[in-house]
Amino acid sequence: MSRYNRHIILSEIGQKGQDKISKAKVLVIGAGGLGCPVLQYLVAAGVGTLGIIDFDVVERSNLQRQVLYGTSSLGKNKALAAKERLEDLNDDIIIHAYPEALTYQNAIDLFKQYDIIVDGSDNFETRYLVNDACIITNKPLVFGAIYKFEGQVSVFNYKNGPSYRCLFPSPPQKDAVPNCSEIGVLGVLPGIIGSMQANEVLKIILGLGDVLSGKLLCYNALKSQISTLKIKRNHDIINQVLNSKHNFEQQELSINCEQNEVVSIQDIIQKENILIIDVREIHEQPKIEELSVISIPLSVLEHKFQSLKNNREKYFFCKSGMRSKKAVQLLKEKGIKNCFSIKEGASEILKTSQNRPVRF
C-alpha cells in the first residue's frame, strides 16, 4: 500500500487500477537506451511480471544514456544486469531475464507469455520481426525509436489498429540508416522517449486516456516540439503477415544440410565420446536431465565456434529439427567437421533417452 500510495490515491487509478498493474505481464525487447527507462518506470509502477530480452553486454559507451547501469555492470549481459538492479528497485514483482537474441524461432513462444510487448530495439530487422510476431500473437506493441535529437513513439496492433508495417511496409536497405553507435545520440533523448513508452504501457493496462494507436508522436529535443502524424490500418499488409504465420519460424533459415548429416536419435543411442548440443533458447522447455547435454542456443552459436573445433562427433537438436540443421550449416561454413542434426525434436529425444540412456 505505501509503495504505490501515489497511484492509489489518484481517483482515476485507485486500488483496482493498481491491482490491474500488478497482474499485467510486459515483455521489453532490448535493455539499452530505450529499454532502461521503460524498465525502471514499469518496475517502480509495480507491473507484476516483466520480461527482459537482450543478448548484448554493457559497454562503457552505454553509460552516457543507459542510466540503469554503472561501472560495476561493465561486461555483464544487459538482461541479467538489468534484472539485478531492478530487483533492488522493487522486490515485490517477478522479473524474467532472457540473455539471448530475439529470433524468428523464439519470438512466437515468448510473446504468448506476455500481455504487452515494448520495442526498445535499435535496428530495423528486429523491429519488423517484433511487429510481425505481435500481429501473429495478437499483442499490442509499444514502439519507440530515436535518431540524434529526435524520437518517435506509437502503439501498434492495439484493438485492430495499424501496425508498424502500415507505416513502413518494407525495411530500408541494410546499413542505409546509421544507428546511434555510428552517428551519436543526445544522452537524455532515450530517457524522454522511453518514459513516453512506459506511459503508453500504463495507459493500456489501466484503460486510461488516449492510447497512441493510429498516431505517431514525433519529438524534437532541440526545438522542444511535438507533432503527431495519423496512421491508417493497411488490411492487405496485415493479412499478408497473418498468412505467413505457418512459415514464420523458417524465415531466417536457408538450410543446405546434406542427407547424411541428418540422423535419428536411435542411430547414436549406443555411441560413445560424442557431444550432444541443445540449440534451443534458454527460456524454452526444460533441459533434458537424462542426457549430459551441452546448451548452446543458436543465437549465440557463432561466439562458440572455437570451443567446437575438435574431432569429436557433434550432434545438435532443437524443438523441431530446423535450428539443428542451421547449426550444422553454420559450422560447415567455418570448416568445423563431424557435425550432425538429430531429426527428432526435444520431446521425442526425451522419450527415447528415458528408455535407453545415451552413452558417452
Secondary structure, 3 states (H helix, E strand, C coil): CCCCHHHHCCCCCHHHHHHHHHHCEEEEECCCCCHHHHHHHHHHHCCCEEEEECCCECCHHHHHCCCCCCHHHCCCEHHHHHHHHHHHHCCCCEEEEECCCCCCCCHHHHHCCCCEEEECCCCHHHHHHHHHHHHHHCCCEEEEEEEECEEEEEEECCCCCCCHHHHCCCCCCCCCCCCHHHHCECCCHHHHHHHHHHHHHHHHHHCCCCCCECEEEEEECCCCEEEEEECCCCHHHHHHHHHCHHHHHHCCCCCCCCHHHEECHHHHCCCCCEEEEECCCCCCCCCCCCCCCEECCHHHHHHHCHHHCCCCEEEEECCCCHHHHHHHHHHHHCCCCCEEEECCCHHHHHHHHHHCCCCC
